[in-house]
Amino acid sequence: MNEHNQFAGETQRIPVYLLSGFLGSGKTTFLTSMLARLKNEGKRPAVIMNELGDINLDGELVSRDVPMAEMLGGCICCSIRGDLGVEIASLVQQHHPDAIIIESTGAAHPMETLDGVTDASMYASLELRSVITVVDGPELLERRKLGKGRTYKLMAEQIRCATLLLLNKTDKLAPDQLVEAQQLLRELNAHAAIVPAVRCGIDDWGWLDEAAAPELKERDAEAGGGHSEPDGHHEHHGHHHSHSHVMAYTHYFDGPVQSEAFEALLKRLPDAVYRAKGVVSFSDMSSGSRYLFQYAYKESDFIRIDPQGHVNDVAVFIGEHFSKDELRKMIEELQVKS
Ligand SMILES: Nc1nc2c(ncn2[C@@H]2O[C@H](COP(=O)(O)OP(=O)(O)OP(=O)(O)O)[C@@H](O)[C@H]2O)c(=O)[nH]1
């Protein structure tokens, strides 16, 4: 474990991108271009790949200079979920990547995978930045026609939790089908940017880097709303949607907080936040008192822990498109008081 301070400021956090999407939708195709893009920017990305089978064929497509952890023989979200945090933490220690991409199997429930990512935040300074769901356009329309079976439900869930929706294989969609697919995506997810693509090719990579957001917002403002879509959304630079309406917010504490104030904060969480988890130190307990907390459906639970090795004071909040800024303010107020 690194000896230096791990309560890293925002700039030192490693962005984590979760790549989700149905089997064969084009995740690996997108992973390849994301890696090329990040390397072009001088970054050192690392990859975690998860395959249902025992051999990872897609892994062969990732060049050997990219550190990669493979989680085979199961789905990140169920059988080996506990290992995801460990995998991420050891990848960080060994390779010090400055971006991590997790490609989950097409059968994964993204909320469960997100939960696995939160575990890793306790051991390494991470920030889940985007959930990119690659959607197989023709398959989506086909599945909807077939009715709302389990497969369609999983697809819908993957779409719902995305911050960026890549509507892929549009070369196989007629113009009216393209419109239909976009409408369906918007019904399932009111906030995420929808980007139609062929072979996952996209031009706008602003979402990769949060620092790019203010500049893009300005560009939108300058456009004077000229880019508005019929439904009032700015699809072209949809970043501000994904930035103000996040799925997960990771907060690294600067120091201990007061226990009752923290419990009160959990009670005041907006409904859109349905899970939170982390490690906190309480200022009003005997020194060194650290607690693992869990929050789900308005109920919270604290367990006293005495971790071996370095563990961050961190809280991760998961939900559906809540405002990260508001939540950050709530926690910062708490820290001032304590
Ligand atoms: N026609 C068409 N085919 C595409 C497009 N994008 C990807 N494909 C093909 O779709 C297949 C699946 O692509 P992958 O990138 O392997 O998809 P995946 O989601 O990683 O697949 P799994 O690993 O099986 O979950 C490949 O044969 C691609 O060449 C597209 O835009 N149009």
The ligand as a MOL file (V3000), in Angstrom:
LIG
                    3D

  0  0  0     0  0            999 V3000
M  V30 BEGIN CTAB
M  V30 COUNTS 32 34 0 0 0
M  V30 BEGIN ATOM
M  V30 1 N -23.3100 -3.8510 -37.9070 0
M  V30 2 C -22.6200 -3.4520 -36.8100 0
M  V30 3 N -21.8960 -4.3370 -36.1060 0
M  V30 4 C -21.2170 -3.9150 -35.0300 0
M  V30 5 C -21.2620 -2.5570 -34.6180 0
M  V30 6 N -20.5070 -2.4260 -33.5060 0
M  V30 7 C -20.0160 -3.6500 -33.2090 0
M  V30 8 N -20.4420 -4.5700 -34.1350 0
M  V30 9 C -20.1470 -6.0120 -34.1540 0
M  V30 10 O -20.8580 -6.6210 -33.0880 0
M  V30 11 C -20.1260 -7.7260 -32.5650 0
M  V30 12 C -20.0040 -7.5870 -31.0480 0
M  V30 13 O -19.1130 -6.5250 -30.7410 0
M  V30 14 P -18.2700 -6.5150 -29.4040 0
M  V30 15 O -17.5660 -5.2140 -29.3390 0
M  V30 16 O -17.4680 -7.7630 -29.2910 0
M  V30 17 O -19.4460 -6.5640 -28.3470 0
M  V30 18 P -19.4160 -6.9320 -26.7920 0
M  V30 19 O -20.5120 -6.1700 -26.1860 0
M  V30 20 O -18.0560 -6.7330 -26.2430 0
M  V30 21 O -19.7620 -8.4540 -26.8050 0
M  V30 22 P -19.6730 -9.4990 -25.5900 0
M  V30 23 O -18.2530 -9.5240 -25.1490 0
M  V30 24 O -20.1250 -10.7710 -26.2230 0
M  V30 25 O -20.6140 -9.0320 -24.5420 0
M  V30 26 C -18.7990 -7.7300 -33.2940 0
M  V30 27 O -18.8730 -8.6950 -34.3100 0
M  V30 28 C -18.6880 -6.3410 -33.8760 0
M  V30 29 O -17.9230 -6.3090 -35.0460 0
M  V30 30 C -22.0480 -1.6340 -35.4020 0
M  V30 31 O -22.1580 -0.4390 -35.1230 0
M  V30 32 N -22.7030 -2.1460 -36.4750 0
M  V30 END ATOM
M  V30 BEGIN BOND
M  V30 1 1 1 2
M  V30 2 2 2 3
M  V30 3 1 2 32
M  V30 4 1 3 4
M  V30 5 2 4 5
M  V30 6 1 4 8
M  V30 7 1 5 6
M  V30 8 1 5 30
M  V30 9 2 6 7
M  V30 10 1 7 8
M  V30 11 1 8 9
M  V30 12 1 9 10
M  V30 13 1 9 28
M  V30 14 1 10 11
M  V30 15 1 11 12
M  V30 16 1 11 26
M  V30 17 1 12 13
M  V30 18 1 13 14
M  V30 19 2 14 15
M  V30 20 1 14 16
M  V30 21 1 14 17
M  V30 22 1 17 18
M  V30 23 2 18 19
M  V30 24 1 18 20
M  V30 25 1 18 21
M  V30 26 1 21 22
M  V30 27 2 22 23
M  V30 28 1 22 24
M  V30 29 1 22 25
M  V30 30 1 26 27
M  V30 31 1 26 28
M  V30 32 1 28 29
M  V30 33 2 30 31
M  V30 34 1 30 32
M  V30 END BOND
M  V30 END CTAB
M  END
